[in-house]
Amino acid sequence: MDIAAVNALPYEDFVDILGNVVEKCPIVAAAVWSRRPFVSLTALEARINDFIDALPESGKEGILRCHPDLAGRDLQSGTLTRESCEEQARAGMDALNSAEASRVAWLNEEYKKRFGFPFVICARMNDKADILRQLSERNQNERAVERARGIEEVKKICHLRLQGLVLTDAPNKL
């Protein structure tokens, strides 16, 4: 759909279609709906990022907590969102050998104990080796640094999900 079609969506449809561009956070789509009309996909994405940036630190951590563990229980049980399932599969997280799976599970738990939210990375921009390396390395960060890094990864995920939903054509003439 193009940006004109996005702008024409009623509230419920807008939230239904764009409600998972930020994982399990339809409140983000709900909040930016009132900012229509958007002149372009870039403008829509900027409004989403503005909303996220304006959140208090606890709100940003809430967004991070909505993300599933990589190669975790939700992937194994088939309860990931369609988007997360595709993203993790593309990165090879659904095809870990037993040693890799054990290592990821342990690192995920250590990460959550340290930071209070799951490790978030844009799986579509990384492969299995990059993800495993970053999960290990980022466990060493300070909480504020890691919260900011996680939010930047959320924005990358959002960017790619939006590109999959909205055509990146000429700006809408308002």
Number of C-alpha atoms within 10 A of each C-alpha: 11 16 24 19 12 23 20 12 14 11 13 12 12 19 21 13 14 22 18 21 26 25 21 16 18 17 13 22 23 17 13 20 23 10 13 14 17 22 16 22 24 16 16 23 19 16 20 22 19 12 14 19 14 10 13 10 14 10 13 18 19 15 21 24 18 15 21 21 20 25 22 16 13 15 19 10 8 10 12 18 16 10 14 22 18 15 19 22 18 17 19 18 24 19 14 14 10 9 9 16 17 13 15 22 17 11 17 22 16 17 20 15 12 15 17 16 23 22 28 24 23 21 23 17 15 17 16 19 13 14 22 17 10 14 20 16 10 16 19 11 14 11 14 11 10 18 22 15 17 23 20 16 19 23 21 18 23 21 19 14 17 20 14 12 16 18 16 15 11 11 15 15 10 7
